[in-house]
């Protein structure tokens, strides 16, 4: 298991939504294909919306650009 996966599991266990936004965003940027990048970005976006995180607009725009958001 990668460090990123370990950190994601720990953040989920702790309910640390700001870290989940950051970690899923990082996973999206590190993804090797567009589908994977969008998969992780969706999760980052969901958590960002839940806590009104400043990255929500950036994540929305990324998903919209790639046809994953209307």
C-alpha positions as CSV (number, residue, x, y, z in Angstrom):
1,X,0.0,0.0,0.0
2,X,1.3,3.4,-0.9
3,X,1.7,6.2,1.6
4,X,-1.1,8.1,-0.1
5,X,-3.4,5.2,0.4
6,X,-2.4,4.9,4.0
7,X,-3.0,8.6,4.6
8,X,-6.4,8.4,2.9
9,X,-7.5,5.5,5.1
10,X,-6.3,7.4,8.2
11,X,-8.1,10.5,7.2
12,X,-11.3,8.6,6.6
13,X,-10.9,6.9,10.0
14,X,-10.4,10.2,11.7
15,X,-13.2,11.9,9.7
16,X,-10.7,14.6,8.7
17,X,-12.5,16.1,5.8
18,X,-9.9,18.9,5.0
19,X,-7.2,16.2,4.7
20,X,-9.5,14.1,2.5
21,X,-9.9,17.1,0.1
22,X,-6.2,17.5,0.0
23,X,-5.4,13.8,-0.3
24,X,-8.0,13.1,-3.0
25,X,-6.8,16.2,-4.9
26,X,-3.3,14.9,-4.7
27,X,-4.4,11.4,-5.9
28,X,-6.2,13.1,-8.8
29,X,-3.0,15.0,-9.8
30,X,-0.9,11.8,-9.6
31,X,-3.3,9.7,-11.6
32,X,-2.0,8.2,-14.8
33,X,-5.2,8.5,-16.8
34,X,-8.1,10.9,-17.0
35,X,-10.8,8.5,-15.7
36,X,-8.7,7.9,-12.5
37,X,-8.0,11.6,-12.1
38,X,-11.7,12.4,-12.4
39,X,-12.6,9.6,-10.0
40,X,-10.4,11.0,-7.3
41,X,-11.4,14.6,-8.1
42,X,-15.1,13.6,-7.6
43,X,-14.3,12.5,-4.0
44,X,-12.2,15.6,-3.3
45,X,-15.1,17.7,-4.7
46,X,-17.7,15.9,-2.5
47,X,-15.7,16.5,0.7
48,X,-14.9,20.1,-0.4
49,X,-18.7,20.8,-0.8
50,X,-19.4,19.3,2.6
51,X,-17.1,21.7,4.4
52,X,-17.2,24.7,2.0
53,X,-13.5,24.2,1.2
54,X,-11.8,26.8,-1.0
55,X,-10.8,24.1,-3.5
56,X,-14.4,23.4,-4.5
57,X,-14.4,25.8,-7.4
58,X,-11.1,24.5,-8.8
59,X,-12.4,20.9,-8.5
60,X,-15.7,21.8,-10.1
61,X,-13.9,23.5,-13.0
62,X,-11.7,20.4,-13.5
63,X,-14.6,18.1,-13.5
64,X,-16.6,20.3,-15.8
65,X,-13.7,20.6,-18.2
66,X,-13.6,16.8,-18.5
67,X,-17.3,16.3,-18.9
68,X,-17.9,15.0,-15.4
69,X,-20.0,17.9,-14.1
70,X,-22.8,19.9,-15.8
